Amino acid sequence: MELIPFRQEHANTVSQWFLTKEEFLAWGGRVFIWPLTAEAICLRSSEASLSFFVLIDNREVVGFIELNRISDDETRLCRIAVNPDVRGQGVGKELVRSAIREIQQNHSAKHITLAVFHSNKSAKGCYESVGFKVVDKPPYYKTFDGVKWPIFQMAFDVLT
């Protein structure tokens, strides 16, 4: 598997991975509008502080990740997604490991952070398996349609 920079032709594939509004909200939060479109992903990909990547396996897009440069010292992993057809096969771990390598090689960040909803136990386990730890830092929840969704904040310290 190989992590490569996102290109606009990847957007249609990624936009098809979210079949329900709940799946979509768990991935995109309030950043995008339901239903997700390829155009919306492409528009966001042009923001200066963001870098989008896809994980390729046998010429197929199997993962997507957004790197958000918060500061010189911190990069945040956002909008992490795995193609539903290959979930549970280690693709998420490879996607996150590859993103960590990208940050170590091409960014100055000393800290990598992310957030995951309490209900997404498999994602939390994936992040813990590659070295992320839960940290006591707000926000502790996001509100969608009047319902609070509790979240874990997680962090990984980059070795220098």
N, C-alpha and C positions, 0 to 999 in steps of 0.2 A: 504494500500500500504506500501511496505517496501523497504528501500534502502539497498542493499547488495553489497559487493565487486564484481566487475566484474570477471567473469571466462571465459576462452577461449571458452566454449560452447555458450556463449552469442554473440560472434562476428558475426556469420553468420546472426543472426536475425537483429542486428543493421546495418550490411552492406547492407541489403535489403531495408532500409528505404529511400534511396535517389535515386529517379527515373530519375532525370535530372542532368546534370552537374552543372546547376545553383544552385539547392538545395544542391548538394554536396559541392560546393565552399562556399556557405553561412554557412555551418556547419563546414567543415574541412579546408577551406582556402588552403594554400600551404603545409600543414602538410602531407597530403595524396595525392596520385595520382589517378585520375579518370580513369577507374571506381574503386570504393572502393572495397577492398577485406577483408574478415575476417582475412586473414593472416597479412595484414598491420595493422589492429587494434590490433591484438595480439602482434605484434612486438613492437608497440608503448607502449603497456601496461606494458612492462618490464622496461621502463625508470624510474630511481630512484626518480626523483623529481615529478613524476606523480602518481596519484591514480585514478583508474577508478571505477565507480559504476554504477549499474543498478537499476531501480525502478521496483519492481515486484508487479503485481496485479493479483490475482487468478492464480498464477504460470506462468503468462505470463510476458515477458519483455516488459514494456511500456515506459521506459525512460532510457536514458544514459547520463552520465555526467563525465567530466574529471576535477579533482582538480589538479592544478599546483601550487606547493609550490614555490613561487617567492622568498620569504625571510622568516625569522622567524615571521615577522609582516604581511605578505601579502600572501593570497592564491587566485589564479585566477580560476574562473569557466570557463571552455572551453568545446567546442564540446558538447553543450547541445542539446539533441535531444529527441523528443517524437515520438513514433510510429504513423504513419499517420492515422491509424484506430481509434485512441483515441484523436486526437488533438481537442482542443476546449472544453474539458471536465474537465479541472482543473488539468490534469496530470502534466503539466509544472510547475504550482505553487507548487504542492506537491513535485516534483523533486527538485526544487530550495530550498524550505523550508527544505527538508530532508538533502540536501547538507550543508546548513547553520548549521543545528543541528550537523551534522558530524564534521564540522570544529570547532564549539564551544566545543564539547565534546572531540575531539581527536587531535586538532592542537592548536598551540599557536598564530595563526594569529589574529590580531586586525582589519584588513581590508580585505574585500573580494571584488574582482574586476571582471569585465567581459567587453566584447565588444559586441555590436550588430549592425548589419547593419541598416541604416536608413529605408531601404525597408521592414524590418521585424518588422512591427508595432505591430503585436500580441505578439511577443517575448518581445519587449520593454515594452509593457503594462503589461505583466506577471511579468517581473523583477521589475517594479515600484510598482506593487501591493504587493510585499513581502518586499518592503523597499529600493530597490536600487534607487540611484539618479544619474542623468547625471552629470559628472564632466568635467571640461575644461582641458583635458590632451591629449597629442598626443599618438598614431597616430590618425589622423582624417579621414583617408581613407586607403583602401587596393587597390592595382591595380591587376586586373586579365585580362589577354589577352589584355592589353593596355587600359582597362576601369577602371576608378576610382570608387570604391564603398565607399561612405561615411559611417563612423561608429560613433556611440556614445560610449564613455567610461563611464562605470557606476561603482559605489562603494557603499558598504554597510559596515557600521562600526559595529563590533561585540561588544555587551555589555559585560563588564567584571564584 
